[in-house]
Amino acid sequence: MAESAKKPEETKTPPPRTFLCVVDQTAEFGPALRYACQRAKNTGGRMALLYVIEPAEFQHWLGVENRMREEARANAEEMIRVIANVVQQRTGHIPVVYIREGKAQEQLIKLIDEERHISLLVLGAATGTEGPGPLVTYLTQKISGKLRVPITIVPGYLNDEQIDAIT
C-alpha cells in the first residue's frame, strides 16, 4: 500500500464534543444551559442533559414511597422534555437525555465514567452568600483532579448578552 493512502479507520471523523449540563431548578441553571448550548452550536458539538431524581426522604410506607417516586419521575420527564426542546431550538439538534435516581454527585460521576463521549461538564455557580452550590463545591473541592473531563463553571449572574459574547 502506498504511504499516502489511508486505511479506512484512519479517515473516520471523531465524534462531536458533548457538553453535559445537569438539569435542576436553580437560577444558575439558565446561564449554564445557555453557555453550553452556545458552545455546542459554535463548535459543532452536541448537548447532553442529566436530571437526577434524589431519593425521597419519606420512606415510612412503601405505597406512599412508590407514589412519590412515580410523581418525581413524571416531573423529571416533563422538565427534561421542556429543556430538551429549548436545547433543540438553540442548537438545532436533539440532546442526549439521561434521567437517573440517586445522589446527584454519585450519579454525575458514574455517568461521566460510563459515557466516554461526554467531553465537558458545564455547571452554573450560585451567586448567593451560601457559596457556588453543593454540586460545584463537591466537584471542585473533592474530585476535580480525578474527573475524566474538564469542568466549566458559569457564573449565575451572567446575562444572555454576556454569555453570547464569551461563547
N, C-alpha and C positions, 0 to 999 in steps of 0.2 A: 504494500500500500504506500502511496506517495506521502511524503511528510506533510504536505499542505492539505491532504484530505482528512476530514474529521470523522471520527466514529459517531454513529447516531446518538449515543448517550452524551457526547460532548456538546451537542448542539441544543440540548434541552435548555429552555429558559428557566431560571429559578422561579419558585413560586413567589407571588407578590408578598410584600411585607404585610403582616397582620397586626393591626393596632387593637389591643384589648382594653375595653372600658368596663369597669364594674358599675352596674346599674343600681342606683339607690334613689332615695327621695330627698337627698340633701341638696342644699342650694349650690354647692360646689360641683355637683354632677353636671349641671348645664354647661359651664365653661369647659370642663374636661371633655365632654362629649363633642362640643363644637371644635375644640382643638384637634381631637383625634380624627374626626371626620374630615376636617380641612387638610390635615397631614396625609391621610389616606388618599383623598382626592388629588392632592397636588403631587404625590409621589407614585401614583399608580398602585397604591396599596389597597387593602381591604380592611373592613371592620369586623370585630368580634365583640359580642356583648355577653357579660356574665351577670346573672342575677342569682343571689344566694338567699335561699329561704332559711332563716335562722330557726333553730329548734324552738318549739313552744315551751314557755316556762310553766304552763299549766298542764300537769300530767297526772291529775288525780283519777280521772275516769277515762277509760280507753275510748268510749264513744265520743266524748267531748274532744279529746285529743285528736281523734281521726277527723272529726268535723272541722276543727281548727286547721289541721293540715291541708284538708281539701280546699278550704277558703283561702289559705295562704298560697296554695298552688295556683288557684284560679286568678288571684290578684297578681301573682308574678307573671303568669302568661299574658294577662291583659296589659300590664305595664310593658313587658318586653315587646308585645305586638305594636304598641304605640311608639316606643323608642325605635324599633326596627324600621317603622315607616319613616320616621324622622331621618334616620341614617340613610335609608334608600333615597329620600329626596335630596339630601345633602351630597351624597357621594355618587349616586346613580347605580349603586349595587346593593343587593340584599346582603345584610350582615350574617355572619355565623352566630348562632344563638346557643347559649348554654344556660340551663336552669339547674341548679344543684341545691341540695339540702345539707345543712350543717353549719359549722362556724365559718364565717366569711374568709378569715385568714387562711384556714386549712384548705378550704375548697379552692381558693385562688391559687395557692401554691401547687396543689395537686393538679389543677387544670393546666397550669403553665408547664409542669413536668410531663404531663401526658400528651399535650398537643404541641408538637415540635414546630408547627407552622407559626405559632404566636411569636412575634419578634419584638414587641414593645408593649409595655404596660403603661396606660395613661390614667392617672388619678387626679382628682381635684383636691386642693387643700382648703380646709375651712378657714374662714377669716376671723372667727371669734377668739375670745381670750382663752378658751379651753385647749387650744392647740390645733394642729392641722387635721385632726380626726384620728380615730383609732386605727384604721387600716394603714394610713400613711405613716403614723407613728410606729406601728409594729414593723412595717416593711423597711423603713429607713433606719430604725434603731436596732432591730434584731437580726434581720436576714438579708439586707440589701446586697451584701457581698457574696451571698450564697445563691442568689436568684439567677436563673439562667438568662434572663432578659433585662435590658435596661428599663428604668422607671422614669417616666416624665411626670413631674408634678406641676399641675397648672394652678396658679393662684386663683382662688374662688372669686376674687374681686374684679378680674378682668372682664371687660365688656366685649361685645361681638367685634367691634372695630379693632380693638387691641389684639384680640386673638387672630383675626384675619391678617393683621399686619405682621405678626410673627410666624405665621404658617406659610 
